[in-house]
Amino acid sequence: MAREKIDKEVNSRLYFGLRALLPELIPFLREEYPKTHQLLSPKDNTILPDIEAEDKGIDVIRAEFPADSIVAEERSKFHQNIYGKSKYRWTADFIDGSSNFRKHRPYFAINMSIQRGDEVLGGIICDPMNERAYHVRKGHGAHVNGEQLLVSKQEDLSKAEIALISSNSFEKHGEEELLHRLEQAIKSARKKGCTSLELAACAAGEIDGVVKPTKNNWVDAGLLMVQEAGGQVTVFDRGSHKVYVASNPYIHGDLCRVVREK
């Protein structure tokens, strides 16, 4: 019975996210996308729409679920996250791929996960420019616009297409050698600059895997999506950062061996 109640709570938040939250955010992002936006600081890729989208998203969530906690990317930088009394937490990056957004490359996403305690139970990844809304619920599969997602069946790593997100994500974490090894081991390295959409693409079988060095936890929804679509996820703790490996099950061992080499 307790599990059924949790499922109901998660499902209500996913439904709300898809039916109420996204309709608030998508028109705003489409309106802001063609405009010229300057970086707010030379130290990161934050632009004003990052802040505005986050404020809008948080306001909508708090109106419906006032007791939920919300951990959002921009507020996290200033230790201004919201901690509620319920056991549920939203972890959100309302513009994942800000650099693409600023440079008018239509490859960015609204990215949210829903957690109870430390367990990731659901998530939403939305491509607002192409009207694709991916969602996942633990134990119930991953879907996009109502269709079930399944990972690819590529069995040969040397023929695989792997998303590496960007060279910068490897360089700033001192993983240049790993980047080189990966580029040598696979057929094609995708560097499209939006982690959540690449994880969704992996879950959909459009690419074969994703490797991402990072310090943050804005990957939770996408990782769960890959797992629920039949894929596998391994996390390598490097101390100062982690390297996330998500792929179909057939190449996962070989891909992890490349990452494990030092």
C-alpha positions in Angstrom: 0.0 0.0 0.0 2.8 2.4 0.8 4.4 1.8 -2.6 1.1 2.5 -4.3 0.8 5.8 -2.4 4.3 6.8 -3.5 3.6 5.8 -7.1 0.5 8.0 -6.9 2.4 10.9 -5.5 5.1 10.7 -8.2 2.5 10.2 -11.0 0.6 13.3 -9.9 3.8 15.4 -10.1 4.7 14.0 -13.5 1.3 14.7 -14.8 1.4 18.2 -13.3 4.8 18.8 -14.9 3.7 17.7 -18.3 0.2 19.3 -18.3 0.8 22.5 -16.2 4.5 23.3 -15.8 5.7 22.8 -19.4 2.9 24.9 -20.9 4.1 27.8 -18.8 7.7 27.4 -19.7 7.7 26.4 -23.4 6.1 29.7 -24.7 8.5 31.7 -22.6 11.6 29.9 -24.0 10.4 30.1 -27.6 9.8 33.8 -27.2 13.3 34.4 -25.7 15.2 32.1 -28.0 15.6 34.4 -31.0 16.7 37.4 -28.9 20.3 38.4 -28.2 21.4 37.4 -24.7 24.6 38.4 -23.0 26.4 36.3 -20.3 25.7 37.5 -16.8 29.2 36.5 -15.8 32.3 35.5 -17.7 32.7 32.7 -15.2 29.8 30.6 -16.4 27.2 30.3 -19.2 24.3 31.9 -17.2 22.0 34.2 -19.2 18.9 36.2 -18.0 16.4 33.6 -19.4 18.1 31.0 -17.1 17.1 33.1 -14.1 13.6 34.0 -15.4 12.7 30.4 -16.5 13.8 29.2 -13.1 11.7 31.7 -11.3 8.7 30.9 -13.4 9.2 27.1 -12.9 9.6 27.4 -9.1 6.6 29.7 -8.8 4.4 27.2 -10.6 5.7 24.2 -8.6 5.3 25.9 -5.3 1.7 26.9 -6.1 0.7 23.3 -6.6 3.1 21.5 -4.2 4.1 24.1 -1.5 5.7 21.5 0.8 8.1 20.1 -1.8 11.8 21.0 -1.9 13.2 22.4 -5.1 16.9 22.3 -6.0 17.5 24.4 -9.1 20.7 25.1 -10.9 20.9 28.9 -10.7 19.8 29.1 -7.0 22.2 26.3 -6.1 25.1 28.7 -7.0 24.0 31.0 -4.2 22.7 28.4 -1.7 19.1 29.6 -2.2 17.4 26.3 -2.8 14.0 25.7 -1.3 13.6 23.1 1.4 10.0 22.0 2.2 8.4 19.7 4.7 7.4 16.9 2.3 9.6 14.0 1.4 9.6 15.0 -2.3 12.2 17.1 -4.1 12.4 18.5 -7.6 15.9 18.8 -9.0 15.7 21.1 -12.1 17.7 22.9 -14.7 15.1 24.9 -16.6 17.5 25.6 -19.5 19.9 22.7 -19.9 22.1 23.8 -22.8 22.2 27.5 -22.1 25.2 28.0 -24.5 23.1 26.5 -27.3 20.2 28.7 -26.4 22.4 31.8 -26.4 24.0 30.9 -29.7 20.6 30.2 -31.3 21.2 26.5 -31.7 17.9 24.7 -31.2 19.2 22.0 -28.9 18.4 22.7 -25.3 16.0 21.3 -22.8 13.8 21.7 -19.7 15.2 19.1 -17.3 13.6 17.9 -14.1 13.8 14.9 -11.8 11.5 14.0 -8.9 13.0 12.4 -5.8 11.7 11.0 -2.5 14.6 11.1 -0.1 17.7 10.1 -2.2 15.7 7.9 -4.6 15.1 9.2 -8.1 11.5 8.2 -8.9 10.6 10.1 -12.0 11.7 12.8 -14.5 10.8 15.0 -17.4 13.0 16.2 -20.2 11.4 18.5 -22.7 12.8 19.7 -26.1 10.7 22.9 -26.4 11.7 23.6 -30.0 10.5 20.3 -31.3 7.6 19.6 -29.0 9.1 16.4 -27.6 8.3 15.7 -24.0 10.1 12.7 -22.5 9.0 11.4 -19.2 10.0 8.5 -17.0 8.7 6.8 -13.8 10.7 4.2 -12.0 9.4 0.8 -12.6 7.0 2.0 -15.3 9.3 2.7 -18.3 10.2 5.8 -20.2 8.1 7.4 -22.9 8.2 10.3 -25.4 4.8 11.8 -26.4 3.2 8.5 -25.4 5.6 6.1 -27.1 7.8 3.7 -25.1 11.5 4.3 -25.3 14.0 1.4 -26.0 17.8 1.7 -26.2 19.7 0.6 -29.3 21.0 -2.9 -30.1 24.5 -1.9 -31.2 26.9 -4.6 -29.9 30.2 -3.3 -31.3 31.7 -0.3 -29.5 33.9 0.5 -32.5 30.7 1.1 -34.5 28.9 3.0 -31.8 27.8 6.6 -31.7 28.5 8.0 -28.3 27.5 11.5 -27.0 30.4 13.2 -25.2 28.4 16.5 -24.8 31.4 18.8 -25.3 35.2 18.8 -25.2 35.1 21.5 -22.5 33.3 19.2 -20.0 36.3 16.8 -20.2 39.0 19.5 -20.2 37.7 21.4 -17.2 37.8 18.2 -15.2 41.2 17.1 -16.3 39.8 14.2 -18.4 41.6 15.1 -21.7 43.1 11.6 -21.9 39.7 10.0 -21.5 38.3 12.1 -24.2 41.1 11.0 -26.6 40.6 7.3 -25.6 36.9 7.5 -26.3 37.3 9.2 -29.6 39.7 6.4 -30.6 37.4 3.6 -29.4 34.1 4.6 -31.0 32.9 5.3 -34.5 31.3 8.7 -33.9 31.6 11.2 -31.0 28.6 13.6 -30.7 29.2 16.9 -29.0 25.9 18.7 -29.2 26.1 20.5 -25.8 22.9 19.3 -24.0 23.4 16.4 -21.6 19.7 15.8 -20.8 18.7 15.6 -24.5 21.6 13.3 -25.3 20.5 10.9 -22.4 17.0 11.0 -23.8 18.3 10.2 -27.3 20.2 7.3 -25.8 17.0 6.0 -24.1 15.2 6.4 -27.5 17.9 4.3 -29.3 18.9 7.2 -31.5 22.5 7.0 -30.2 24.3 4.2 -28.3 25.6 5.8 -25.2 26.6 8.9 -23.3 29.8 9.7 -21.3 29.7 12.9 -19.1 32.3 14.1 -16.5 30.5 16.5 -14.1 30.2 17.7 -10.5 26.5 18.4 -10.6 23.4 16.2 -10.3 21.3 17.5 -13.2 21.6 14.2 -15.0 19.3 12.2 -12.7 16.2 12.2 -15.0 18.2 11.2 -18.0 20.0 8.4 -16.2 16.7 6.9 -15.0 15.3 7.3 -18.5 18.2 5.2 -20.0 17.7 2.5 -17.3 14.0 2.3 -17.8 14.5 2.0 -21.5 16.6 -1.1 -21.0 20.0 0.5 -20.7 22.7 0.5 -18.0 24.3 3.3 -16.0 27.7 3.2 -14.2 29.2 6.1 -12.2 32.9 6.5 -11.7 33.8 8.6 -8.7 37.0 10.5 -9.5 37.0 12.4 -6.2 36.7 16.0 -7.5 34.0 14.9 -10.0 32.2 11.9 -11.4 32.1 10.4 -14.8 28.7 9.1 -15.8 28.4 6.3 -18.3 25.0 5.4 -19.8 24.5 3.1 -22.7 22.7 0.1 -24.1 23.6 -3.1 -22.3 25.6 -4.6 -25.2 28.4 -2.1 -25.3 28.3 -1.0 -21.6 31.1 -3.2 -20.4 33.5 -2.2 -23.2 32.6 1.5 -22.7 33.2 1.3 -19.0 36.6 -0.4 -19.6 37.7 2.6 -21.7 36.6 5.0 -18.9 38.2 2.8 -16.2 41.7 3.0 -17.8 44.1 5.4 -16.2 
